[in-house]
Amino acid sequence: EKKRYASLIALVLAIIFVICSAAFESLRRSLCVLLMIPFSFVGTFLVFGLSEMTFDKGGFAAFIMLGGLVVNAAIYLIYAHDRVRHTSPSDSAVDDYIRVFDVKVRPIALTLLSTVLGLLPFLSDGPEEVFWFDFAAGTISGLVFSFVAIVFLLPVFLLRRREG
């Protein structure tokens, strides 16, 4: 059954890649979006690896939730950056990204924070509620890492070095 869940996650990743490739008309930008997903999974792996919790359906559901949220945030930033680069570009893509990031980081942070706060009640039930507890713990820890990935790694992957 775990192999089936792993294959479903792989299918979701493939679908995300194809949709992003079509939307951005860029394999590189699509890869940037996909690379955010494993970094968000690091938090989930750490919480399950460093605790006594067992990884089950709640952990897999956390992966799907994390994938959706981090992909949404990455698409939001990349699309806004592309729009700024086409409508009112500055001399540097980095300057444009910083302008976009200053505006878009608040909605992204609020989305992640509201998700974390919405999942906190599931942690209060304790490990007796196996699915919901694992889902909440995995998602919350993954969201912390996804925010770090969006803030620090996305610009590294997205912005090219100057040639010359």
DAVENVEN-V454885 format. One record per residue. N is the residue number from 1. RES is the residue in one small letter. OMEGA is omega in degrees with one decimal (none if undefined). D_LAST is the distance of its C-alpha to the last C-alpha in Angstrom with 2 decimals. Layout:
n->N res->RES omega->OMEGA d_last->D_LAST
n->N res->RES omega->OMEGA d_last->D_LAST
This chain:
n->1 res->e omega->178.3 d_last->51.90
n->2 res->k omega->176.6 d_last->48.79
n->3 res->k omega->178.7 d_last->47.23
n->4 res->r omega->177.6 d_last->47.97
n->5 res->y omega->178.4 d_last->46.21
n->6 res->a omega->178.8 d_last->43.17
n->7 res->s omega->175.9 d_last->43.09
n->8 res->l omega->177.5 d_last->43.43
n->9 res->i omega->177.4 d_last->40.44
n->10 res->a omega->177.7 d_last->38.42
n->11 res->l omega->178.1 d_last->39.66
n->12 res->v omega->178.6 d_last->38.65
n->13 res->l omega->179.3 d_last->35.09
n->14 res->a omega->178.9 d_last->34.94
n->15 res->i omega->178.1 d_last->36.32
n->16 res->i omega->-179.2 d_last->33.84
n->17 res->f omega->-178.7 d_last->30.94
n->18 res->v omega->-179.2 d_last->32.41
n->19 res->i omega->179.5 d_last->33.18
n->20 res->c omega->178.0 d_last->29.77
n->21 res->s omega->178.8 d_last->28.10
n->22 res->a omega->-177.4 d_last->30.37
n->23 res->a omega->-177.5 d_last->29.99
n->24 res->f omega->-173.9 d_last->26.20
n->25 res->e omega->-177.6 d_last->25.65
n->26 res->s omega->175.6 d_last->22.99
n->27 res->l omega->-179.3 d_last->23.61
n->28 res->r omega->179.1 d_last->20.75
n->29 res->r omega->177.2 d_last->22.36
n->30 res->s omega->177.0 d_last->25.72
n->31 res->l omega->176.0 d_last->24.69
n->32 res->c omega->178.9 d_last->23.54
n->33 res->v omega->-178.7 d_last->27.06
n->34 res->l omega->-179.0 d_last->28.74
n->35 res->l omega->177.2 d_last->27.02
n->36 res->m omega->-175.1 d_last->28.66
n->37 res->i omega->179.8 d_last->32.06
n->38 res->p omega->178.7 d_last->32.25
n->39 res->f omega->175.5 d_last->31.22
n->40 res->s omega->178.4 d_last->34.08
n->41 res->f omega->-178.9 d_last->36.36
n->42 res->v omega->179.2 d_last->35.77
n->43 res->g omega->178.5 d_last->38.07
n->44 res->t omega->177.3 d_last->40.74
n->45 res->f omega->-179.4 d_last->40.60
n->46 res->l omega->-177.7 d_last->40.96
n->47 res->v omega->178.7 d_last->43.93
n->48 res->f omega->-178.7 d_last->45.73
n->49 res->g omega->-177.0 d_last->44.85
n->50 res->l omega->-179.5 d_last->45.89
n->51 res->s omega->179.6 d_last->49.03
n->52 res->e omega->-176.7 d_last->52.19
n->53 res->m omega->176.9 d_last->51.35
n->54 res->t omega->179.7 d_last->51.46
n->55 res->f omega->179.8 d_last->48.71
n->56 res->d omega->-176.8 d_last->50.42
n->57 res->k omega->176.9 d_last->50.23
n->58 res->g omega->176.6 d_last->49.28
n->59 res->g omega->177.3 d_last->46.17
n->60 res->f omega->177.7 d_last->45.19
n->61 res->a omega->176.3 d_last->45.87
n->62 res->a omega->177.6 d_last->43.64
n->63 res->f omega->-179.7 d_last->40.80
n->64 res->i omega->178.8 d_last->41.30
n->65 res->m omega->180.0 d_last->41.50
n->66 res->l omega->179.4 d_last->38.36
n->67 res->g omega->179.8 d_last->36.43
n->68 res->g omega->-177.5 d_last->37.52
n->69 res->l omega->-178.1 d_last->36.78
n->70 res->v omega->175.7 d_last->33.30
n->71 res->v omega->178.4 d_last->32.34
n->72 res->n omega->-179.3 d_last->33.81
n->73 res->a omega->-180.0 d_last->31.83
n->74 res->a omega->178.4 d_last->28.50
n->75 res->i omega->179.1 d_last->29.25
n->76 res->y omega->-179.7 d_last->30.33
n->77 res->l omega->-178.1 d_last->27.06
n->78 res->i omega->179.8 d_last->24.79
n->79 res->y omega->179.3 d_last->26.98
n->80 res->a omega->178.0 d_last->27.04
n->81 res->h omega->178.2 d_last->23.26
n->82 res->d omega->179.7 d_last->23.00
n->83 res->r omega->178.7 d_last->25.77
n->84 res->v omega->180.0 d_last->24.20
n->85 res->r omega->-178.9 d_last->20.86
n->86 res->h omega->-175.0 d_last->23.05
n->87 res->t omega->-177.9 d_last->25.68
n->88 res->s omega->-176.0 d_last->24.30
n->89 res->p omega->171.2 d_last->20.56
n->90 res->s omega->-178.8 d_last->19.07
n->91 res->d omega->-173.1 d_last->15.64
n->92 res->s omega->175.2 d_last->14.48
n->93 res->a omega->178.5 d_last->15.59
n->94 res->v omega->177.9 d_last->16.47
n->95 res->d omega->177.5 d_last->18.76
n->96 res->d omega->179.3 d_last->20.34
n->97 res->y omega->179.4 d_last->20.96
n->98 res->i omega->176.9 d_last->22.59
n->99 res->r omega->179.4 d_last->24.77
n->100 res->v omega->-177.3 d_last->25.85
n->101 res->f omega->179.6 d_last->26.47
n->102 res->d omega->-178.6 d_last->28.65
n->103 res->v omega->-170.5 d_last->30.86
n->104 res->k omega->-176.6 d_last->30.99
n->105 res->v omega->179.7 d_last->31.40
n->106 res->r omega->177.7 d_last->35.00
n->107 res->p omega->178.1 d_last->36.29
n->108 res->i omega->179.9 d_last->34.62
n->109 res->a omega->179.4 d_last->36.13
n->110 res->l omega->176.5 d_last->39.48
n->111 res->t omega->-179.6 d_last->39.55
n->112 res->l omega->179.7 d_last->38.98
n->113 res->l omega->179.6 d_last->41.45
n->114 res->s omega->176.7 d_last->44.10
n->115 res->t omega->177.9 d_last->43.80
n->116 res->v omega->-179.4 d_last->44.26
n->117 res->l omega->177.8 d_last->47.22
n->118 res->g omega->-179.5 d_last->48.72
n->119 res->l omega->-178.4 d_last->48.67
n->120 res->l omega->178.4 d_last->50.22
n->121 res->p omega->179.0 d_last->53.80
n->122 res->f omega->176.4 d_last->53.33
n->123 res->l omega->-178.0 d_last->52.66
n->124 res->s omega->177.6 d_last->55.94
n->125 res->d omega->178.3 d_last->57.92
n->126 res->g omega->-176.0 d_last->56.82
n->127 res->p omega->178.5 d_last->56.31
n->128 res->e omega->175.7 d_last->59.58
n->129 res->e omega->-166.8 d_last->57.75
n->130 res->v omega->-175.3 d_last->55.51
n->131 res->f omega->-173.4 d_last->53.41
n->132 res->w omega->178.3 d_last->52.81
n->133 res->f omega->179.1 d_last->52.27
n->134 res->d omega->178.7 d_last->49.73
n->135 res->f omega->-178.5 d_last->48.02
n->136 res->a omega->-178.9 d_last->47.82
n->137 res->a omega->179.6 d_last->46.74
n->138 res->g omega->-179.5 d_last->44.06
n->139 res->t omega->-179.2 d_last->42.70
n->140 res->i omega->-179.2 d_last->42.73
n->141 res->s omega->177.3 d_last->40.95
n->142 res->g omega->178.6 d_last->38.40
n->143 res->l omega->176.6 d_last->37.77
n->144 res->v omega->179.8 d_last->36.90
n->145 res->f omega->179.1 d_last->34.23
n->146 res->s omega->177.4 d_last->33.03
n->147 res->f omega->176.2 d_last->32.54
n->148 res->v omega->179.5 d_last->30.48
n->149 res->a omega->-179.7 d_last->28.41
n->150 res->i omega->-176.4 d_last->27.94
n->151 res->v omega->-171.1 d_last->27.06
n->152 res->f omega->-173.7 d_last->24.76
n->153 res->l omega->-178.8 d_last->23.63
n->154 res->l omega->178.5 d_last->23.16
n->155 res->p omega->178.8 d_last->20.24
n->156 res->v omega->-179.8 d_last->18.56
n->157 res->f omega->-172.0 d_last->19.21
n->158 res->l omega->-172.5 d_last->18.65
n->159 res->l omega->-179.4 d_last->15.46
n->160 res->r omega->172.2 d_last->12.17
n->161 res->r omega->175.6 d_last->9.41
n->162 res->r omega->177.6 d_last->6.50
n->163 res->e omega->176.1 d_last->3.76
n->164 res->g omega->none d_last->0.00
